[in-house]
Amino acid sequence: MNGIGNAMSKAEDRLEMAKSDEEHDDPMMVRAVEKAFRVLETFDPLHSRQTLTQLAQRAGIDRSAAQRFAHTLLNLGYLQKVPGSKTYELAAKSLNMAYRYTRSSLLVQRAHPYLLHLNRSTGETISLTLLDDTDIIYLARYLSSNTLDNDVIVGSRLPAYCSAAGLVFLAGLDDAQIHDILARSDLRAYTPKTVFDPEKIWRRIYETRQRGFAIAEEQVYTNDIALAAPIYLPDGHTTAAAVLAASNLRYNEDTLIRQFVPMMISATRSVTQILA
């Protein structure tokens, strides 16, 4: 399964969690709002067009409720009907929330000049990432002319346990938190080189703690090698990670470390300082 498939799997996991959460009475929870978002989250790369029956099944609601939510979201402009069919798909307005997030995020705004400079200085693709449950999610991308042909865009998710950014985040957590994330992760091989054995993952996390940065080669995509470094909050917690991605046809691990780690650490320290 690639990064898109992994994102789909995590979306389904969140839907299942949302359904089970209904059993817990929270007087402040507006269930109609929760269900509306649940309907929107049923859409993913493998379910880009859905009938009302499919929406109901994947959102865990009955068909009449799915019809009402779909009608409301259609009128609000977040869904649209596929011409000549009985299926729905996300409308362009759904991008508004992502746009507003990236344009209003203090982290994205303050990191921008440093990551852009890093992109221009290295000539490689630079990304800003966050940890979201068991995944890392991409908040910003500064592309290289040597960009690899993969499906990573802003909003993409990759598993934390095997990605360079994920190792940086895991290294900043306590052992109990790491155990919890690994226990809930779908540990699997994305390439022949993916490290998915728990004992080996722990060794990589400890190594990342000692080094202060992480390297991941062909963990999710072939011919990909990535370097990640943490961005800290004033209290010392890792709030984000910067990632440099390149082709292992041009760099090996030693060359990547020697050539780019000093620049990466300098950039992430600058972002850390400006966030203080």
N, C-alpha and C positions, 0 to 999 in steps of 0.2 A: 504493500500500500504506500502511495506517495504522500507528500505533505497535504495535498487536497483531501485525499482519502482519510488521513488521520484527523483533519479538521472535521470531516463529516462524522467520523466515529465519536469525537468528543462532543459534537453538537447533540448526537443521539443520547450520549451519556447524560448531558445536562438536562435533556427533556425527561429522561427517566427519573432523575433526581427531583426535577420540578414536580412530577406527578406524585412521587412519594411524599414530598414536602407538604402536599395538600392535606395529608393526614394530621399535620401539626397545626393547631389552631393559633393563628396570629391575628389578633383583632385589628392590627394596623395594616395588614396585607390586603390590597385591593385585587381580588382574584381575577376580575375582568381584565385588568391591565396585564397581570401575569400571563393570562391565557393568550392575550393578543400578541405579546412578545413570543410566547411559545409557538404560535402559528407562524410568525415570521421566521423563527429559528429552525423550522422544519425544512426550509429551502437550503440546499447545498449543491455542490457540483454534480452529485448523483441523483438529486431530486430537484432539478431546476424548474420543472413544470409538474403541477400536481392537480388532481381532481379534488373535489370536496371530500370524497371518501378517503383519499390518501391523506389529506390535511387532517381529517378527524383522527385517523389511525395514528399518524405520527405525532400529533399534538396531544393525544390522549383525551380527546373530548368527543362528544357525540356529533353526528352529522349536522343536526340542526344548529348546534352551537358553532360548528365550523362554517356553516353558511352565513350566519350572522357576523361572525368575525371577518370572514372574507369580504362580505359586502361592505362592512365598515372600513376595512383597510383599502378596499378598492376605491371607495368614495374619498378617502383621505389621500389617495395617490401613492400608497406604498405597495399596492398590488395592482396588477393589470391582467385582463383576460387575454389568452392567446387567441387571435382571430381564427374563427372556424373550428373552435374546439370548446370543450367544457373544462379546460384546465386554466390554472392561474400561475403567474410567475411574478417575481419581484419586479417592481417598477424602478425607474431611475431615481425617483425620490428617496429610495431606501439608502442611497449613498449619502444623503444629507447628514445623517448622524455621524458617519465616519469623517466626513469633511469638517463638521463642527468640532469633533473631538480633536482632530489633528491641528486645527487652526486655533483652538482655545487651550490646548495643553501647554502648560508652562514648561514642562520637561522638553517637549518637542521644540518649542520656540527657542529655549535657551541652549539646547544642544546643537541646534541647526548650524550656526557659524563654525563651530569647532569640527563637526562631522563633515561639513562641506569642505573645509580646509583639508581635513584628513583624506577625503576622497581625491581632491586635486593633487595633494602631495604624494600620495601612494599610487594613484592611477588605478586603484581597485575599487570594487563595490563596497560601500560602507552602509551599515544598517543600524537603526536604533530599535531595541527590543525590550519587551516587558515579560515577566512571568505571569501567566494566567492559568491557575490551577496546575495541571500537569503539562502544559504546553508553554512554549514561548510564542509571542505574537509580535509581528513586525509593525512598528509605528511609523518609521520613515526609511526611505531607501535613496541612496545616492549612487547612481549606476556608473559603471566603468564601460569603456568601449570594448573591454574584454569580457563583458558580462556573460556568464554561463547561460545556456539555454535551459532554464528550469522555470518552475511556475511560482517562484517566490515573488510576491508583490506586497504592498502595504495591506495589512489585515491577514496575511497568511500565517498559519500556525505550523510549528514543528515540535516534535516531542522533546521535552526537556532532557530526558535521560541520555540522549545520544548527540544532541546538538551542542556546538561550542558555547553559545549563549546560555543554554540550559545548564551546562556544567558550571558556569560562572554563578548562576542563580542558586543552584543546589549547594555549591561550596559555601555560600553565604548563609545557609540555613543551619539550624541545629539538627542533630542526628534524628530526633523524633520526627521532625518535619520532613526530612529526606525519606525516612522509612515510609511515611504516609503517602508521599507523592509516588514513590516507586511501587508501592503496593497497589495504587490505583491506576498506574500506567499500563498501557498495553505493550509490554516489552516484546519486541519482534525485530526481525532483520529487514531493513529496507534495501540494503545492498549486501554483497558478500562480506563487507568489512564492518558492518554495524555491530557495535558492542552492546549486547542486550542481556548478558549474564549479570545478575545482580552483584556478585562479588567483584567482577571486573569494573562495573559501573562505580562501585564504592571506591575502588583504587583510583579511578580517574578523578573522582570528586576530591579525594585527599590530595592528589597531585596538584589539582587546580588550586586548592587552598594554599599549598606551599608556594606555588609559582606566582599566584596573583593574576593569572590569565589561563585561558583554555584553548586547546587546539583540537579540532575534529576533522578527520579526513575521510571522505566517502562514507559518511555515516547515514546520510539520507539520500544524497545524490552522487552518482559516479562522477569522477574527475573533479570533485569539489573539495577544497580544503579551506577551513575557516579558522579565524583567530578571534577570540572574544575577550573583552576586558570589562570589569565592573564599573558602574557609576554609583556612588554612594550618597545616602542621605546624611545630614549632619550627625545623626545618632549612630552612624556606622553600618546601617543596614543597606543591602544592595537594592537599589530602586530600579535600575535599568542596566542594560549591557550594550556596548557598542561591538559590532561584528564587522570584520574584514573578510570578504569572501573572494577567493581566487581559484584558478585552475591548478590542480596538482601536476599538470603537464608542464607548467612553468615554474612551480615552486615545490620544494619538498618541505618537510616540517622544520628542519634546521634553518633553511634559507628564510622561510617565512618569519620565524622567531627572530633571527638576527637582523633582518631588514626592516621589520615592521613593529615589533613589540615596543621599542622605545617611543615611537610616534603614537601608537595606540594608548600607551599608559599616559603619555603627556596630554593627549586629547581628553581622555576620560577623567583625569585629575582636574583639568580645567573646567569640565562640566560639573564635576563634584563641587568644586570651589564656588562656582557661580550659583549653584543650587542652595548653598549654605545660607 
